[in-house]
């Protein structure tokens, strides 16, 4: 299904660039070919192009060539003003916030619910695990619908169903009813997360990707810490149902923001403006009516098969596996921290435990703050030492920093709980673990987007798959494992897994580009 020989790599060919520059500006999309850049390495410096990139679109300060090159059509999302792009990004972030928020707050409510419905707490854990598994696999059909019907209507209708499932959770009267609500909620709540890279790729240029991914992922990463924090207060004062009524309010705000500020970013830059769908009424685009007028240009079967074709690419499969093995232990810490505080540190009140969850918020803030400069700074350093090229595999180097931070944090967390060190020591290293997770997450998704820009949605949802499967696995095994071997051994083993998983990163750093060239692009025939 892939066709490695379908396209000859001609990046920075002087003859081809000079020839194309004599044609109308829309063909600049072909001049700076994004897929060729992904294969051979991205080149941003105008001096590396013939005639100092004369005729190409540059950043306002003239320091970088824009990749991809925008068209001249004002409806091209790349040409939208920054405020409009950022407003759409805000809508996506608001919709991407609830899934992990909901999964994490179930770790707090399950204790009360298990008592209310007279089931063991081990069964209550299924509220978490069976919410995560559907969330992990939902990306496959979310991206299919997004590519066929449009990003905006898919996000809107999935958000509307999520509102219904949130109301179901808040009003459930039995264990089975609530568990069913969690499963259905997981099937629909993940649209914002699965689509995140798709929206970013549609609106932002290559040199903006790490910074924007860092912002978007910060909102996703902080949600599983805010969830338990707010829920602990709510359960203590007014009961668990109000925690889910608040969740209902949050997802409803997301739907409202879609209606008020959402915009469709699906745009095929290789088609002339006359073949793009009309943009006359934004509410019609929310409902998918305007996008449907060009639906014959798209193949539903092609949209269905794309995520599976992306998964057959070895670098995608490897980095998804790595991310699952790295991220899962962050979830395990978040799920068990409430148990540690109650059993080992005598935090007997929910209102006391909730303050401890500030460690996650602090860690995500520090991770965002460092990542805001770290990823771009390393990209510039790498380009200066590789003839101006930034290979996608260069993004993975930052993961080594995250690996060290995560491994140290997990070891100290295990020792801290095992030997009852002061809870502030626990807080400091839980903060380190949260920050390391965000740094690695940004690096992984930047690699996805740089390596396979033609399949941004597909590889993005595979990142969400790795995160979801890791969370499902860790919540399923964590508490029995701790009971059997104790915190020091468990978290020490998990630190070893994190370090061993970094071997995948090392392999891709040396062989990832060769494998990508051998396998070819994510290519489909209609």
N, C-alpha and C positions, 0 to 999 in steps of 0.2 A: 504493500500500500504506500510505502514511501518510495520516492524516486530520486536517489542520490544524483543521478546523472541528468536530471531534468533541467538543471540550470548551471551554467558555467560561472565560477566565481571571477568577477572582474573588478573587484574593489580597487578604487584609486587608479584605474587605467586611464592614462592621460588622453588617449585617443577617444575613448568612449565618452569621457566627461566633456571634452571640448566639443565633440559632435552634438551631444545632447543639449549643451548650453545654448546652442543656436536655435533650439526649438522653443515653443511657448513654455512659460514657466510651470504649468501643471506637470510637465514631464520631468521636472526636477525630482519627483517621487522616484523615478527610475535612475536618476543620476547618482544619488547617494542611496544605494540599495541597502535597506536595513538588514535584510537577510544575509547579504554578503558581509556586512559589518559584523553581524553576529558570528559568522563562521571564522573570519580572519582577524577580528578585533576591531573595535569601534575607534574611529579617528575623529577627534573634535577640533584639532588645531587647523585653522584655515591655511596656515603656511604649508601644510602637508599636501594641499590640493593644488592642481595647476592654476596658475595666475592668482594665487592666494585666495582660492575659492570665489573668484569673481563670478557674479550671477547667482550664487547660492544664497539661501536664506541663512542668516547668522543671528546670534543673540544680539540684543540692543547694543551691548558694548563691543561687539565685533570679535569677541575672543573665542567663540565656539561656533562650529557648524551645527545647524539644527538637524537632528536625526530623530525621526524621519523628517524629510522635507515636507512642509505643508503645501496644500494646494492654494489657489487664489479664491476659492469659494468661501465666503464668510460663514457658511454653515459648517465648515470643517472645525471640529472641536479643538484642534491644535491652535486655531487662530482666535479662539474665544479670549476675552480679557481675563486677567488673573482672578478678578473677583468672582466671575461667573464660574470658572473652573473650581475655585476653592469652595464656592457655595454648593456645587454638585458633590464635591468630595465630602463636605460636611454631611450632606444627606446620606451618602453611602456609609460614612463612619457611624452615624446615629443608628442606621439599620444593621450594621455589623456588630454593634455593642451588645444587644440582648442575648444572643445564643450562649456565650460562655458565662455571662451574668446569671442566666437562668440555671445553667448546669451547676455552677458553683454554689448558688444559694440553696439548691436542693440538699447539699451536704449539711446545711444547718437545719433545714425544716424536717429532714427525714427522721431525726431523733424524736421530735414531738409527734410526727405523723405515725411513726411506728408504735408509739404508746397509745395513740388515739385509736388506731385500727387493730391493735393487739397482734402485731406481727414482729418477728425478730428484727433487730437492726440490720442484720445481714441481708434481709429481704428489702429493707428500706434503702440499702445501697443501690438497688436496681433502679431507683428513681434517677440516679446519676448515670449509671452505665447504659441503661436503655434509652436515655436521652441523648447520649453522646454517639452511639453507633449509628442511628438514623441521620444525625447531623453530619457524620463523617461521609456517608455514602450519598447524601443528597446533592452534592456538588455536580455529580455526573449529569443528572437531568436538569439541574438549574442552568448549567452552562449550555446545554442543548437548547433549552427554551430561549436563553438570552441571545444566542447566535441566530435563532430562527425568527422569533417573534420580536426581539428587541430587548435591550437591557432594562429600560424603564418599566414597561408593562410587567415583565417578569418579576422585578423587585416589588412592584406595587401589589400584584395579586398574591404573591407569597406572603407579603407583610399582612395583607388582609386576613388570610387564613391563620396566620400566627396570632392575630388578635383573638380570633375565635377559640383557638386552643388555649390561649392564656386565660380566657374566661372559664373554659372547661376546667383547667387546673385549679382555679380559685374556688370553684363551686363543687368540686368532686366530693362525693360522700362516702367513698370506699377506696380501699387499697387498689383494687383492680381498675376502677374508674380513673383514678389519678395516674396509675402506671400507663394506661391507654392514652391519656392526655399527653403524658411526657413523650411517648413514642411518636404520636402524630405531630406534636410540636417540633420534635427534632427533624422530622421530614420536611418542614416548611420554614423554619426560623433562620436557616443558614444562608439565605440568598445574598445578603450584604457581604458576608465573609467570602463566599465562593466567587462572587463577582468582583471583588476588590481590585485585583490586578487588571481585570478587563477594563474597568473604568479608568484606572491610572494610565494604562497603555493608550486608551482612546484620546486622552486629553493632554498628556504631558510628554515632553521630549526626553530622550535618553539621559541627558545630563541631569535631569530633574528626578529621575526615578528613585534613587536611594533615599533622598530627602523626603519625598512624598510617601514612599512605602513606609518609612520610619514613622511618619505622622499617623498614617492609617493603621498600622499595626500597633501603635501605642494605645489607640482607643480600644482595639480588640484585646490586647494583653492586660490592660488594667481592669477590664470588666469582671474577670473571675475573682478579683480582690474586693472590688466595690460591692459585688453581689452579697457575699457573706457578711461584710461589714454592716450594710444597711439591714440585711435580713436579721442579723443578731439583735439589733435594736427593736425591730418590728415584732419579732417573735416574743421577745421579753415583755413588751408593753401591751400589744394588742392581738397577738396570735398569728399563726403561720399563714392564714388565708390572706391577710392584708399584704403579706410579702408578694403574693401572686397578683393581687389587685394592683400593686405598684408596678409589677412587671407588665401587666396589661396596659397601664398608663404609658410606660416607656415605649412599648411597641406601637401604641396608638399615636404617640408623638412622631415616631418614625414615619408612619403612614401619612400623617398630616404634612410633614416636611416634604415627602415625595410629591404630594398634590400641589403644594405651594411653590416649591423650588426645584423639583426634580426636572431633569432634561435628558433626552435621548442622545447618547454619544456614539451610537453605531453609525459608521461612515466608511464607505469603501473608496479609498483615495485613488484607486485605479479605474474608477468609473467617472465619466463626465458629470457635471452638475445636473444635466437633463435626466440622468438615470438614477439620481438620488431621490429618496422619498420626500414629498413636499413638507415644509414646515410652516403651517399656517395657524395651528391652534395647539398650544402646549398640552391642554387637557386631553385632546384627542391622542396625543403621543403617550400620555400617561396610561391610557386605555389600550394603546397599541393599534389604533385605527389607522393613523397615518403610515406607520411602518408596514401595515398589511398591504398597502398599495404597491409595494415593490417586493412582495413576498415570493413572487415567482422567480426572482433572481437567486433565491436561496434554496438549497436542497435540504429537506428535513432529515433524510438519511445521512447526508454528510454531517449535519449538525449532531446527529446521534452518535456517529462513529468517531468523531474527532477526539473526545477525551480518551478513548481506548487506543487510538493511534499514538497520541502523545505519551501514553503510559508505556508503549513498547520501546520508546527511546531509552537506552540504558542510563544515560546521565540523569534523566528525569526519575527513573525508578530508584536509582541509587540515592539521590539527594532526598527523595521522599522518605526512603527508609531511614536515612540518617536523621531527618527532622523528627520522625516518629520516635526514634530511640533517644533523642535529646529532649524533646518537649515533654514526653510522658512523665518524667520525674518532677517537672515543675507542677504538673497536675497532682501528682501524688503528695507533694508537700502541701499543696493548698487544701486537699481533701482531708489530710490527717492532722493538720495544725490545730483544729478545734479539739480533737481527741487529746493531743499532747497537752494543750493548755488546761483542759479539764482534769485529766488523770494525773499528770506529772507536776503541774504548776498551780493547782487548786484555783484556777480561774473559774469559780463556780457560777458566775452570773454571765448571761449573754452580753450584757452591756459592758462588762469588763473585757470579754474576749474580742468584742468588735473593734476596740481600739487597736488591738494587736495587728489587725489587717491593714493598718496604714503602712506596714512594711512593703506590701505589694505595690501600693500607690507610689511610695517613695522610690522603690526599685525601678518601676516603669518610668518614672520621671527622670531618674538618673540615666537609665538606658536610652531614653529618647534624647536627652541632652547631649550625651556623649556621641550617640549615633548621628546627631544632626551635623556634626563636623567630621566624625571619624571616617565614615564611608567615602565621602567626597574627597577628603584629604588623602586617603590611601589611593583612591583612583588617580588623583593627580600625580602622586609619587610614583605609582606603577607606570603611568603613561610616559613620564619623563625618563624612565629607564628601559622602555620597550618601544623606542622609535615612535612615540606618540599614540600607540595603540593600547586600548584597554580590552583585554580578553575577558569574556564572561567569567572564566574560572578565577580571575583575579578577585572577584567579589567574595569568594569563599575563604580567602586568607584571614579575614576578620574573625572567622569562626574559631580560629585557634585561641584568640583572646577570650571569647565566650566560653570555650571548652575549659580553659584553666579556671576561670571564675566559677563556673558551674560545678566542676569537680571538687574544688576546695570548699565551696559552700555546702555541697551535699555531705562531704566527710564531716565537717564541723557541726552541721545540723544533727547528724546521727550521734556524734559524741556528746553533743550538748544535751540531747534528750536522754541518752543512755546514762550519763553520769550527773544529770540534774544540774548542769551549769545554769548560771543566771539567765532568766528569760530574755534579757536585753541582748545577750550574746546570740541567742536564737534569732532575735529580731534582725540583728545586723546581717547575719549570713542568709536569712531568708530574703532580705533586701538584695543582697548580692546575687542570689539565685534568680530573682525576678528580673533584675537588670541584664544578667547574662542571657536570659531567655529572649528578651527583646532584641538584643544585639544580634544573636544568631538568627532570629526570625527575619529581621531585615536583610541580612546577608543572603539567606536562603532564597527569599522571594526576589531579591535583586538579581540573583543568578538565574532563577527561572525566567524572568522577564528578559534579561540580556541574551540568554542562550537560545530561547525560542520565542522571539517577539511575535511571530506569526500565529502563535498558539497561546496567547497571554491568558485567556480565560481557562483553557484546558490545564495548563501547568499550575495556574493559581489555585484551581479547585483541588488539584492533587496535593498542594501544600496544606489546604484545609483538611484533606483526607488523612494525611500523615498526622496532623494535630489531633483530629478526632479519634483515629485508631489508637494513637498513643494514650490519649486520655481514657478511652474505653479500657484498654489493657491495664493501665496502672491502677485505676479505681477498682478493677475487678480483683487484682491480686494483692493490693497494698496491705490492707488490714490483716488478712490471714498470714501474710508473710512477716509482718511486724510481730504478730503474736507468737510466731514460731521461732524467729531468730533474733529479735530485738532490733532497736533502731540503729545501733552502731554498725552491725553487720549488713543490714538491709541498705542503708544509705551509702555505706562504703562500696557495696556491690554496684549500686546504681552509679556511683561516681566512676567505677571501673568501666561500666557500659558506655558512659559518656566519652571517656578517653578512647576506648576501643573504637567507638563509632567515628571518631575523628579520622580514623584510618580511611574511611570512605572519602572524606574530604581530600586527604592527601592523594589518594588514587586519582580523583577527578582533577586535582591541580596538575598532575603530570600527564594524564591520559584523556581527560575529558574532551579537549578540543579534537584530538585524533578520532575519538569515538564518534563525536558529532559529525565530523566530516565524512567518516565511513558510512554512517547510517543515513546521512542526508537530513534535509529539513522535514518539518511536519507538513507533508505534501499530500494533497487529495485530488483525485480526479472526480469531476461531476458525474 
